[in-house]
Amino acid sequence: MWLKKRYILKWNGDQHAAVIATEADRVTVAIDEDDPIEVDCVPVLGGRALSLRIAGRMHLVHMTGMNQRGEVATTLAGRPIALTVMDELHALALESLGDATGSGTLYADIPGVVIAVKVKEGQPVHQGEPLIVVEAMKMQNELVAGVSGTVTEIPVSPGQAVNPGDRLAVIEPEPGG
C-alpha cells in the first residue's frame, strides 16, 4: 500500500506542491501535479546528506538546520540553495498566522534527543545562527535562530529527549528582528 504525504516547497522565489509516496523501499515524487517519478534516496556521510538518483542522474544534497518555518540550509552539488520544505498542514497553519511566525521561540518539530546546545542565555544571535542540535531518526538536525536578538531562555540540555512542540530556545528579538 502506497503512503502519500503532501509538502509545500519554496526555492528560488517559487512555490511548488509536492507529493511523496512510499511503498516498502520505493519512493516516488510528483511536483506540481506532474507525473510521479521514482527516486532512489540513500543517506550518506553519516546521515548529513542524501544521495538521490532521479531519472538516471545522481545528486548529492546536504540539508541542515530546519527551523519552525521549514527553512533549510541546503547545498546541491556544492551550491547553496534557499529552500523551504514543509508538510502541507504545517504550511497552511503558518500562513494563517501571518507575521506572528517571526517569533523568537524555537520549538521541536519532531521527537529526538538534544545532542548539543551551541549558545548560552544572554548571548546575542543572528537570524540563521545555529542554536541547538537534535538527533532524530539517526540524523543530526542543526536548528537555527528564526530572528536576530538575545537568547533569554534555553529550557533543554544535551541528552534530553524532546517531543514535537517542546520549547527549545527563546530569543528576545531585536528591533527589526
C-alpha positions in Angstrom: 0.0 0.0 0.0 1.4 3.4 -1.0 1.6 6.1 1.7 1.4 9.6 0.4 2.3 12.9 2.1 1.9 16.4 0.7 4.6 19.1 1.0 5.0 22.8 0.1 8.4 23.5 -1.3 9.8 27.0 -1.9 13.1 27.6 -3.8 14.4 30.4 -6.0 11.3 32.5 -5.1 8.9 29.9 -6.5 6.4 27.8 -4.5 5.6 24.2 -5.5 3.4 21.5 -4.3 5.0 18.0 -3.9 3.6 14.6 -3.2 6.0 12.0 -1.9 4.7 8.4 -2.0 6.4 5.4 -0.4 5.8 1.7 -0.6 8.3 -0.6 1.1 11.6 0.7 -0.3 10.1 2.5 -3.3 9.8 6.3 -3.3 8.1 8.5 -5.9 7.9 12.2 -6.1 5.4 14.4 -8.1 5.9 18.1 -8.3 3.1 20.5 -9.2 0.8 17.6 -10.3 3.3 16.3 -12.9 3.5 12.5 -13.3 5.3 10.8 -10.3 8.9 9.9 -10.9 10.8 7.2 -9.0 13.6 8.4 -6.7 16.4 6.3 -5.2 17.3 8.0 -1.9 20.2 6.9 0.3 21.5 8.7 3.4 25.3 9.2 3.1 28.1 11.0 5.1 26.8 9.7 8.4 23.2 11.0 7.6 24.4 14.5 6.9 23.5 14.3 3.2 21.3 12.4 0.8 22.4 10.7 -2.4 19.5 10.9 -4.9 19.1 9.2 -8.2 16.4 10.9 -10.3 15.8 9.9 -13.9 19.2 8.2 -14.0 21.1 11.3 -12.7 22.9 11.3 -9.4 22.6 14.3 -7.0 24.2 14.9 -3.6 22.1 17.1 -1.3 23.3 18.4 2.1 20.4 19.6 4.3 20.8 21.0 7.8 19.2 23.5 10.1 15.5 23.3 9.5 13.7 25.9 11.6 10.0 26.2 12.6 9.2 27.9 9.2 10.7 25.0 7.3 13.8 26.9 6.1 16.6 24.5 5.4 20.3 25.3 4.9 20.8 23.3 1.7 23.5 22.7 -0.9 23.1 20.8 -4.2 26.3 19.8 -5.9 28.1 22.2 -3.6 25.9 25.2 -4.5 23.8 26.8 -1.8 20.0 26.8 -2.4 17.4 28.8 -0.5 14.9 26.0 0.3 11.8 25.7 2.4 10.2 22.3 3.0 7.1 22.0 5.0 4.2 19.5 5.2 1.1 20.9 3.7 -0.8 21.3 7.0 2.1 23.0 8.8 2.4 25.4 5.8 -1.3 26.3 6.0 -1.1 26.8 9.8 1.9 29.1 9.4 0.2 31.0 6.6 -2.8 31.6 8.8 -0.5 33.1 11.5 0.9 35.8 9.1 3.7 37.9 10.7 3.4 36.0 14.0 5.8 33.4 12.6 8.8 35.7 13.2 8.8 35.0 16.9 12.0 34.2 18.7 10.8 30.9 20.2 12.3 27.7 18.7 10.2 24.6 19.0 10.9 20.9 18.3 9.2 19.7 15.1 9.8 16.0 15.6 10.8 13.7 18.5 14.5 13.4 19.2 17.4 13.9 21.6 19.3 17.1 22.2 22.9 16.5 21.2 24.3 20.0 21.7 23.4 23.5 22.8 25.5 25.9 20.9 24.5 29.1 22.7 24.1 30.4 26.2 21.4 32.6 27.9 22.3 36.2 27.4 24.2 35.6 24.2 23.3 37.8 21.1 22.5 35.7 18.0 21.7 36.5 14.3 18.9 35.0 12.3 20.1 31.7 10.8 22.7 31.1 13.5 22.9 27.5 14.9 21.3 27.2 18.4 20.6 23.5 19.1 21.5 20.2 17.6 18.8 17.5 17.8 19.2 13.9 16.7 16.1 12.4 15.2 15.8 9.2 13.1 19.6 8.8 13.2 20.1 12.2 11.6 21.5 15.3 13.4 19.5 18.4 12.7 21.0 21.8 13.5 18.2 24.1 14.4 18.8 27.8 13.8 17.6 31.2 15.1 14.5 32.4 13.4 15.2 36.0 14.4 18.2 38.1 15.4 18.2 39.1 19.1 19.3 37.9 22.5 18.9 34.3 23.9 16.7 34.7 27.0 16.0 31.0 27.8 17.3 27.5 26.9 15.0 25.0 28.7 16.8 21.9 27.3 20.2 20.4 27.8 22.3 17.8 26.0 20.9 14.2 26.4 17.4 15.4 27.0 14.6 13.8 24.9 12.2 16.3 23.2 8.8 15.9 21.5 7.1 18.0 18.8 6.0 21.3 20.3 8.6 21.3 23.1 10.2 24.7 23.5 14.0 24.5 22.8 15.1 28.2 23.0 13.6 31.7 23.4 15.2 34.8 21.7 14.1 38.3 22.5 14.0 39.8 19.0 16.0 42.9 18.4 14.0 45.8 16.8 13.6 44.8 13.1 14.2 41.1 14.1 
